[in-house]
């Protein structure tokens, strides 16, 4: 069960970083 929760936390962190990058990127 532990690795599953670690993978979920990593996915949420990746999603936050991706949304942050998209937010900081200049709009075309």
Biopython code that builds the backbone (N, CA, C, O; Angstrom):
import numpy as np
from Bio.PDB.StructureBuilder import StructureBuilder

atoms = [
    (1, "UNK", "N", (0.838, -1.204, 0.000)),
    (1, "UNK", "CA", (0.000, 0.000, 0.000)),
    (1, "UNK", "C", (0.876, 1.260, 0.000)),
    (1, "UNK", "O", (0.516, 2.261, -0.619)),
    (2, "UNK", "N", (2.027, 1.216, 0.693)),
    (2, "UNK", "CA", (2.876, 2.412, 0.807)),
    (2, "UNK", "C", (3.337, 2.936, -0.560)),
    (2, "UNK", "O", (3.218, 4.132, -0.827)),
    (3, "UNK", "N", (3.863, 2.058, -1.433)),
    (3, "UNK", "CA", (4.322, 2.546, -2.750)),
    (3, "UNK", "C", (3.192, 3.200, -3.535)),
    (3, "UNK", "O", (3.423, 4.145, -4.289)),
    (4, "UNK", "N", (1.968, 2.699, -3.361)),
    (4, "UNK", "CA", (0.824, 3.275, -4.074)),
    (4, "UNK", "C", (0.595, 4.716, -3.626)),
    (4, "UNK", "O", (0.373, 5.602, -4.451)),
    (5, "UNK", "N", (0.652, 4.940, -2.323)),
    (5, "UNK", "CA", (0.445, 6.307, -1.818)),
    (5, "UNK", "C", (1.580, 7.217, -2.249)),
    (5, "UNK", "O", (1.356, 8.391, -2.547)),
    (6, "UNK", "N", (2.813, 6.682, -2.286)),
    (6, "UNK", "CA", (3.964, 7.483, -2.730)),
    (6, "UNK", "C", (3.785, 7.871, -4.200)),
    (6, "UNK", "O", (4.106, 8.993, -4.593)),
    (7, "UNK", "N", (3.276, 6.945, -5.007)),
    (7, "UNK", "CA", (3.063, 7.220, -6.430)),
    (7, "UNK", "C", (1.975, 8.275, -6.605)),
    (7, "UNK", "O", (2.084, 9.141, -7.473)),
    (8, "UNK", "N", (0.915, 8.206, -5.776)),
    (8, "UNK", "CA", (-0.166, 9.191, -5.847)),
    (8, "UNK", "C", (0.362, 10.572, -5.458)),
    (8, "UNK", "O", (0.052, 11.565, -6.116)),
    (9, "UNK", "N", (1.163, 10.634, -4.385)),
    (9, "UNK", "CA", (1.731, 11.922, -3.950)),
    (9, "UNK", "C", (2.645, 12.482, -5.034)),
    (9, "UNK", "O", (2.622, 13.685, -5.296)),
    (10, "UNK", "N", (3.441, 11.637, -5.662)),
    (10, "UNK", "CA", (4.343, 12.077, -6.725)),
    (10, "UNK", "C", (3.546, 12.595, -7.922)),
    (10, "UNK", "O", (3.939, 13.573, -8.558)),
    (11, "UNK", "N", (2.423, 11.933, -8.229)),
    (11, "UNK", "CA", (1.588, 12.364, -9.350)),
    (11, "UNK", "C", (0.967, 13.724, -9.065)),
    (11, "UNK", "O", (0.897, 14.579, -9.948)),
    (12, "UNK", "N", (0.511, 13.924, -7.816)),
    (12, "UNK", "CA", (-0.085, 15.207, -7.442)),
    (12, "UNK", "C", (0.962, 16.312, -7.507)),
    (12, "UNK", "O", (0.663, 17.423, -7.944)),
    (13, "UNK", "N", (2.187, 16.017, -7.076)),
    (13, "UNK", "CA", (3.267, 17.004, -7.119)),
    (13, "UNK", "C", (3.598, 17.345, -8.568)),
    (13, "UNK", "O", (3.808, 18.511, -8.901)),
    (14, "UNK", "N", (3.646, 16.327, -9.430)),
    (14, "UNK", "CA", (3.925, 16.550, -10.845)),
    (14, "UNK", "C", (2.823, 17.400, -11.471)),
    (14, "UNK", "O", (3.094, 18.262, -12.308)),
    (15, "UNK", "N", (1.572, 17.151, -11.058)),
    (15, "UNK", "CA", (0.446, 17.908, -11.598)),
    (15, "UNK", "C", (0.541, 19.373, -11.172)),
    (15, "UNK", "O", (0.257, 20.270, -11.966)),
    (16, "UNK", "N", (0.940, 19.618, -9.922)),
    (16, "UNK", "CA", (1.089, 20.992, -9.433)),
    (16, "UNK", "C", (2.209, 21.705, -10.187)),
    (16, "UNK", "O", (2.059, 22.864, -10.574)),
    (17, "UNK", "N", (3.342, 21.007, -10.399)),
    (17, "UNK", "CA", (4.459, 21.614, -11.128)),
    (17, "UNK", "C", (4.050, 21.912, -12.566)),
    (17, "UNK", "O", (4.400, 22.963, -13.103)),
    (18, "UNK", "N", (3.311, 20.998, -13.195)),
    (18, "UNK", "CA", (2.875, 21.208, -14.573)),
    (18, "UNK", "C", (1.932, 22.400, -14.670)),
    (18, "UNK", "O", (2.052, 23.211, -15.589)),
    (19, "UNK", "N", (0.997, 22.515, -13.734)),
    (19, "UNK", "CA", (0.058, 23.642, -13.748)),
    (19, "UNK", "C", (0.800, 24.952, -13.494)),
    (19, "UNK", "O", (0.447, 25.989, -14.055)),
    (20, "UNK", "N", (1.838, 24.900, -12.640)),
    (20, "UNK", "CA", (2.627, 26.105, -12.355)),
    (20, "UNK", "C", (3.383, 26.543, -13.609)),
    (20, "UNK", "O", (3.431, 27.732, -13.924)),
    (21, "UNK", "N", (3.972, 25.583, -14.320)),
    (21, "UNK", "CA", (4.699, 25.903, -15.564)),
    (21, "UNK", "C", (3.744, 26.497, -16.596)),
    (21, "UNK", "O", (4.073, 27.484, -17.253)),
    (22, "UNK", "N", (2.560, 25.897, -16.738)),
    (22, "UNK", "CA", (1.585, 26.407, -17.711)),
    (22, "UNK", "C", (1.123, 27.803, -17.320)),
    (22, "UNK", "O", (0.842, 28.630, -18.188)),
    (23, "UNK", "N", (1.043, 28.072, -16.020)),
    (23, "UNK", "CA", (0.589, 29.378, -15.529)),
    (23, "UNK", "C", (1.662, 30.444, -15.773)),
    (23, "UNK", "O", (1.345, 31.589, -16.092)),
    (24, "UNK", "N", (2.939, 30.055, -15.620)),
    (24, "UNK", "CA", (4.022, 31.016, -15.789)),
    (24, "UNK", "C", (4.399, 31.219, -17.257)),
    (24, "UNK", "O", (5.026, 32.220, -17.603)),
    (25, "UNK", "N", (4.019, 30.272, -18.121)),
    (25, "UNK", "CA", (4.351, 30.426, -19.538)),
    (25, "UNK", "C", (3.591, 31.605, -20.135)),
    (25, "UNK", "O", (2.404, 31.777, -19.857)),
    (26, "UNK", "N", (4.252, 32.414, -20.947)),
    (26, "UNK", "CA", (3.593, 33.546, -21.595)),
    (26, "UNK", "C", (2.553, 33.062, -22.600)),
    (26, "UNK", "O", (2.783, 32.105, -23.338)),
    (27, "UNK", "N", (1.419, 33.729, -22.617)),
    (27, "UNK", "CA", (0.372, 33.339, -23.552)),
    (27, "UNK", "C", (0.746, 33.784, -24.969)),
    (27, "UNK", "O", (1.330, 34.852, -25.152)),
    (28, "UNK", "N", (0.416, 32.975, -25.958)),
    (28, "UNK", "CA", (0.733, 33.305, -27.354)),
    (28, "UNK", "C", (-0.069, 34.507, -27.846)),
    (28, "UNK", "O", (0.077, 34.917, -28.997)),
]
sb = StructureBuilder()
sb.init_structure("model")
sb.init_model(0)
sb.init_chain("A")
sb.init_seg("    ")
for serial, (resi, resn, name, xyz) in enumerate(atoms, 1):
    if name == "N":
        sb.init_residue(resn, " ", resi, " ")
    sb.init_atom(name, np.array(xyz, "f"), 0.0, 1.0, " ", f" {name:<3s}", serial, name[0])
structure = sb.get_structure()
